[in-house]
Amino acid sequence: MVEFGQFLEILIGGLLSGVLYSLVALGFVLIFKASGVFNFAQGAMVLLAGLALVRSLDFLVARGIPMPVAILMGLMFAGLVMALTAWLIERFVLGPLVNQDGLTLFMSTIGATFILEGAAQMIFGSDVYPLPLFPTDAWFLFESAFPGGILVNKLDVWGGLIAAILVAGLALFFQRTKTGRALRAVADDHAAAQSVGIPISWIWFVVWLVAGLVALVAATVWGTKLGVQFSITFLALKALPVLIIGGFTSVPGAIVGGLIVGAGEKLAEAYLGPQIGGGIEYWFAYVLALAVLLVRPQGLFGERIIERI
Amino acid sequence: MSSEPAGKPEAASPILSVKNIEVIYDHVILVLKGVSLDVPRGGIVALLGANGAGKSTTLKAISNLIRGERGEVTKGRVELKGERVDGMTPNDLVRRGCVQVMEGRHCFGHLTVEENLLTGAFTRRDGRKAIADELEKVYAYFPRLKERRGSQAGYISGGEQQMVAIGRALMSRPDLMLLDEPSMGLAPQLVAEIFEIVRRLNSEQNLSVLVAEQNTNMALKYATYGYILESGRVVMDGDCKALRENEDVKEFYLGVGGSDRKSFREVKSYKRRKRWLA
């Protein structure tokens, strides 16, 4: 019974921390789906959003504005910063490169990464800023069933809740709204979308804006967990295996991929770790991604390319 | 207006007037070398010619989709309803009532048939009710699409995809449709069906059509006026009836020429008509 309790605790902890990876992966999926661009700058966008939020929060709180109001205003300010970023990227990076090769666009997002990272730290500072948005203590569940109960981190639960709301919102946006439908149309065929009068530049702005807002949501959770700091940009690297496993074009894929990576690495660490020397957590996801690539290159939920013969 | 027979393009105020446009791709490749043509209001005009003659480029130059392929209109002008439109975005043109149906159909494969049609209404601002009515109208012209409204467009047949592409364009309530090679890869019976629907749209909705076709026979049957393009130039134009009777058109485009001609040396060569001097 103790062992089962421990297993459950690791599994739940893993799944919940996996959701946090999903939050970052979602931003990638949105942009990749709509424009076929692998957005290397997603990690930098999380950093930028986090810094904008935490610094404006500090500023407002220091002026004596009550916390809830300050949080609301801070979120709005960070949202505006992300909108401005989306507009600048569309205007000066992607707009001029329209219809270029995917690799060219990818390289341009690497350039954008450096500019965003530099600008964000220049404007908002480069220290580690604590962001106390969510509780970080733990619950102990099922104490009657298992000795000591199951430890669940409250922050992870918050992260899961927020991710669920976010995904539901995105699904509604994509399936039910006119702009969402236009986004999917652009993802399928740029030229045809243009031919029926969908303005590509507007659509790309919307996509980057949505990805920016997803980055902001990821920043609230990860910022609470780690503090807002430069190393947040490396989350992008953790999102990569999530994307490969889930599929680059699928929102549900990003979630399931995150869950698999989160649970997989924690379980591997606990059960395989002692046998082969520990530290598995850091590379297990990449091995998993490699295995998926060999068996199912489009990922678990990735779209097969429809081809008529 | 719709009952009026579509006369020669010289008749008063054409809906579309292309004047001596030159198109260059990638700053170096000269594709159109001064093309001029007119589409009269309520007319069906055919743009004929072999592969690579510049038919698609002409249409894309009008709708300005050409810029997405790194092409550029470097000379001449395009007028839609008397207003100069070269340099506008495709979005502007759709708002002004000129929509292109691209060659090769280009349906949104992962969207359903109905969603494909609804994307065509993106530029409209007249409310859900009007768009729903439009959708029913499109289904009335293409009953087969109504049966397949929930299917993913990537999995329907080629003919149905062509119908989706035309129906999608109709959703924007165009006055002028640029129809690029609607017969491509379709069975002859389907081609006739689609041209028949285009003719009905033309007479019932007063839709003006500029259609680029390799299927000269079919296009000359349905259009009222025709232009023949050869390597980026208009080499001949005239009423479709006259074109059908023309010996050289018969020989080279309809494949029904007299058997007496044996040598290409006897073929009359057509000079570009210098319309911009006229």
Boltz contact constraints between the chains, C-beta under 6 A:
constraints:
  - contact:
      token1: [A, 99]
      token2: [B, 68]
      max_distance: 6.0
  - contact:
      token1: [A, 181]
      token2: [B, 115]
      max_distance: 6.0
  - contact:
      token1: [A, 181]
      token2: [B, 119]
      max_distance: 6.0
  - contact:
      token1: [A, 182]
      token2: [B, 122]
      max_distance: 6.0
  - contact:
      token1: [A, 184]
      token2: [B, 111]
      max_distance: 6.0
  - contact:
      token1: [A, 185]
      token2: [B, 108]
      max_distance: 6.0
  - contact:
      token1: [A, 185]
      token2: [B, 119]
      max_distance: 6.0
  - contact:
      token1: [A, 188]
      token2: [B, 108]
      max_distance: 6.0
  - contact:
      token1: [A, 188]
      token2: [B, 109]
      max_distance: 6.0
  - contact:
      token1: [A, 188]
      token2: [B, 110]
      max_distance: 6.0
  - contact:
      token1: [A, 189]
      token2: [B, 106]
      max_distance: 6.0
  - contact:
      token1: [A, 189]
      token2: [B, 108]
      max_distance: 6.0
  - contact:
      token1: [A, 191]
      token2: [B, 68]
      max_distance: 6.0
  - contact:
      token1: [A, 192]
      token2: [B, 106]
      max_distance: 6.0
  - contact:
      token1: [A, 194]
      token2: [B, 65]
      max_distance: 6.0
  - contact:
      token1: [A, 194]
      token2: [B, 90]
      max_distance: 6.0
  - contact:
      token1: [A, 195]
      token2: [B, 65]
      max_distance: 6.0
  - contact:
      token1: [A, 195]
      token2: [B, 100]
      max_distance: 6.0
  - contact:
      token1: [A, 195]
      token2: [B, 102]
      max_distance: 6.0
  - contact:
      token1: [A, 196]
      token2: [B, 119]
      max_distance: 6.0
  - contact:
      token1: [A, 196]
      token2: [B, 120]
      max_distance: 6.0
  - contact:
      token1: [A, 196]
      token2: [B, 168]
      max_distance: 6.0
  - contact:
      token1: [A, 197]
      token2: [B, 91]
      max_distance: 6.0
  - contact:
      token1: [A, 197]
      token2: [B, 94]
      max_distance: 6.0
  - contact:
      token1: [A, 197]
      token2: [B, 122]
      max_distance: 6.0
  - contact:
      token1: [A, 197]
      token2: [B, 123]
      max_distance: 6.0
  - contact:
      token1: [A, 197]
      token2: [B, 172]
      max_distance: 6.0
  - contact:
      token1: [A, 198]
      token2: [B, 122]
      max_distance: 6.0
  - contact:
      token1: [A, 199]
      token2: [B, 91]
      max_distance: 6.0
  - contact:
      token1: [A, 306]
      token2: [B, 109]
      max_distance: 6.0
  - contact:
      token1: [A, 306]
      token2: [B, 154]
      max_distance: 6.0
